[in-house]
Amino acid sequence: MMKKNEILKYLSDIFETKVKDTDKVSKLPNFDSIIILQIMNLAKTIYKKNIDAQRIANCKKISEIIDLII
């Protein structure tokens, strides 16, 4: 649970707005290639995970992005 809250905080910083795990990615401002690269970088540098950009782009909700990172 702590890890999920920590990731939510990082994602809020990336999206520059408070995000919840139930948020739909399509409703968030500026979900573009720059955001995807920032999420990939977060996953790699903090959580030591390599995530493909297309997998992030296919996510419909913030919770799906969190599941990729965890």
BELCORLIN-V206677 format. One record per backbone hydrogen bond with DSSP energy under -0.5 kcal/mol. CO is the residue of the C=O (numbers start at 0). NH is the residue of the N-H. E is the energy in kcal/mol with one decimal. If there is no record, write none. Layout:
co->[CO;CO]
nh->[NH;NH]
e->[E;E]
This chain:
co->[0;1;2;3;4;5;6;7;8;9;10;11;11;19;20;22;23;24;27;29;31;32;33;34;35;36;37;38;39;40;41;41;42;42;43;48;51;51;52;53;55;59;59;60;60;61;62;63;64;65]
nh->[4;5;6;7;8;9;10;11;12;13;14;15;16;22;62;61;26;27;30;31;35;36;37;38;39;40;41;42;43;44;45;46;46;48;47;50;54;55;56;57;58;24;25;63;64;65;66;67;68;69]
e->[-2.1;-2.4;-2.6;-2.4;-1.9;-2.1;-3.0;-2.4;-1.9;-2.3;-3.0;-0.8;-1.3;-1.6;-2.0;-2.2;-1.4;-1.5;-0.7;-1.5;-2.4;-2.4;-2.1;-2.4;-2.5;-2.4;-2.4;-2.6;-2.2;-3.1;-2.2;-1.0;-0.6;-2.4;-0.7;-0.7;-0.5;-1.5;-2.6;-1.8;-1.4;-2.4;-0.5;-0.8;-1.2;-2.4;-2.2;-1.5;-1.7;-2.6]
